[in-house]
Amino acid sequence: MTSTLAALTGCNNVSPTMNSANHSKVKSVASTTSTLLAIQGNILGDNVSADRFSTDKVSTNKVSADYATADYDKRAQGYDWVGVMVRAVGDRQIDIKVRSRSDIRKPTCQFDGKATLMGQDTAHGTIFQAKVNDSTAFFQFKDDTLIIDSPDKYALNYFCSGGGSLAGEYKKLAAGLEI
């Protein structure tokens, strides 16, 4: 299961390294989307399940924080940035608000939504999903980093102007987001 889930963090064409009879039903996974769909639908076979990708004892408070793109640190120099405010709504759901710089220029991105817990493990952190424009968006929290992604590369563009996208990597901030 761990080798299959490795596709989530950017590895492609991950194949299982175990060839025992207990792991013979594991299929190769070529993308984040197929990995996550495989976990949801348990299409990896009876001997591999999402059990190790746990949804038990997840603290949504651990991911509740403000996150921002790398240019947030250069906002005083006029750089554009995007911030994400994540707040716990319950044990399995988070509220997500995405905002971009609005103090000296017109905001380029805005999104409001709720995401539901998919699961967590030590290799991939905690992953939430949300329905976005007839597609699915994934919110992966690991090591003070939030990665937003979608199997539909254009679904996250809808919320940004000028060719921008919500997809990308955001770092956890020590202090609250200054909008």
C-alpha positions in Angstrom: 0.0 0.0 0.0 2.8 2.4 0.8 4.4 2.0 -2.6 1.1 2.5 -4.2 0.4 5.7 -2.2 3.8 7.1 -3.2 2.2 8.3 -6.4 0.4 10.9 -4.4 3.5 12.9 -3.8 4.7 13.0 -7.4 6.1 9.6 -8.1 4.7 8.1 -11.4 4.2 4.5 -12.5 4.8 3.1 -9.0 4.9 -0.7 -9.1 4.8 -2.9 -6.0 8.1 -4.3 -4.9 6.6 -7.3 -3.1 5.7 -10.3 -5.2 4.3 -12.6 -2.6 0.9 -14.2 -3.0 -0.5 -11.8 -0.5 0.4 -8.8 -2.7 -0.1 -10.2 -6.2 -3.4 -8.3 -6.7 -1.7 -4.8 -6.4 -1.9 -2.9 -9.6 0.5 -0.2 -10.9 -0.7 3.3 -10.3 0.2 6.1 -12.6 -1.2 9.3 -11.1 -2.5 11.0 -7.9 -6.0 10.7 -9.2 -5.9 6.9 -9.8 -4.2 6.4 -6.5 -6.9 8.3 -4.6 -9.7 6.6 -6.5 -8.1 3.3 -5.9 -8.1 4.0 -2.1 -11.7 5.2 -2.2 -13.1 2.3 -4.3 -10.7 -0.4 -3.0 -10.0 -1.4 -6.5 -6.5 -2.6 -5.5 -7.9 -6.0 -4.6 -9.0 -7.8 -1.5 -5.6 -8.1 0.0 -4.9 -4.3 -0.1 -7.3 -1.9 1.4 -7.4 1.7 2.6 -7.1 0.4 6.2 -3.5 1.6 6.5 -4.6 4.9 5.1 -6.5 5.7 8.3 -9.4 8.0 9.0 -9.4 7.2 12.7 -8.2 9.7 15.3 -7.5 12.5 12.9 -7.3 15.9 14.5 -8.5 18.5 12.0 -7.0 21.0 14.5 -3.6 19.9 13.4 -4.2 21.2 9.9 -6.1 24.3 11.1 -3.8 27.2 10.2 -3.0 29.8 7.6 -0.8 28.9 4.6 0.6 31.0 1.8 2.7 30.8 -1.4 6.4 31.5 -1.2 6.0 35.1 -2.4 4.0 35.9 0.7 7.3 36.7 2.5 8.0 39.3 -0.3 4.7 41.0 0.0 6.3 44.3 1.3 8.2 44.4 -2.1 4.9 44.2 -4.0 4.9 40.5 -4.9 1.6 38.8 -5.6 0.7 35.9 -3.3 -2.1 33.5 -2.5 -3.1 32.5 1.0 -5.2 29.6 2.4 -7.1 29.8 5.7 -8.0 26.4 7.0 -10.3 25.9 10.0 -11.7 22.7 11.5 -15.5 22.3 11.2 -15.6 18.9 12.9 -13.6 15.8 13.3 -13.7 15.0 9.5 -14.3 18.3 7.8 -12.4 21.6 7.2 -13.4 25.0 6.0 -11.1 26.4 3.3 -10.9 30.0 2.3 -8.4 31.0 -0.4 -7.5 34.7 -0.8 -4.9 36.6 -2.8 -3.3 39.9 -2.3 -5.9 42.6 -2.2 -4.1 45.5 -0.5 -2.3 47.1 -3.5 -3.9 45.2 -6.4 -7.1 43.5 -7.5 -7.3 40.0 -5.9 -6.4 37.3 -8.4 -7.8 34.2 -6.5 -10.8 33.5 -4.3 -12.3 30.3 -3.2 -14.6 29.2 -0.3 -15.4 25.6 0.4 -15.5 22.6 2.7 -13.4 19.5 2.4 -13.9 16.1 3.9 -11.3 13.8 5.3 -10.1 11.0 3.0 -7.5 9.6 5.3 -3.9 9.9 6.6 -0.7 8.0 6.9 2.9 8.9 7.8 4.1 8.8 4.2 1.5 11.2 2.8 0.2 13.2 5.7 -3.5 14.0 5.9 -5.6 14.3 2.8 -9.0 16.0 2.4 -11.2 16.2 -0.7 -13.8 18.6 -2.0 -16.1 18.7 -5.0 -15.0 21.6 -7.2 -16.7 22.5 -10.6 -17.8 18.9 -11.2 -14.3 17.6 -10.3 -12.5 16.8 -7.2 -9.8 18.8 -5.4 -7.4 17.3 -3.0 -5.8 19.0 0.0 -2.7 17.3 1.3 -1.2 18.4 4.6 2.2 17.2 5.5 5.3 18.7 7.2 3.8 22.2 7.5 3.0 22.2 3.8 -0.4 22.2 2.0 -0.6 20.9 -1.5 -3.7 21.6 -3.5 -4.3 19.5 -6.6 -7.0 18.1 -8.9 -7.2 15.4 -11.5 -8.8 18.0 -13.8 -6.0 20.5 -14.4 -8.5 23.3 -15.3 -10.9 22.9 -12.4 -8.8 25.0 -10.1 -8.2 27.7 -12.6 -11.8 28.9 -12.4 -11.2 30.6 -9.1 -8.2 32.7 -10.3 -7.8 35.3 -13.0 -4.9 35.9 -15.3 -4.2 32.2 -15.9 -3.7 31.5 -12.2 -4.7 28.4 -10.3 -5.3 27.2 -6.8 -3.2 24.2 -7.5 0.2 24.4 -5.9 2.2 24.3 -2.7 1.6 26.5 0.3 3.7 26.8 3.5 2.2 27.0 7.0 2.6 30.5 8.5 3.7 31.2 12.0 1.3 34.1 12.3 -2.1 34.8 10.8 -2.5 35.6 7.2 -2.4 39.4 6.5 -5.0 40.0 3.8 
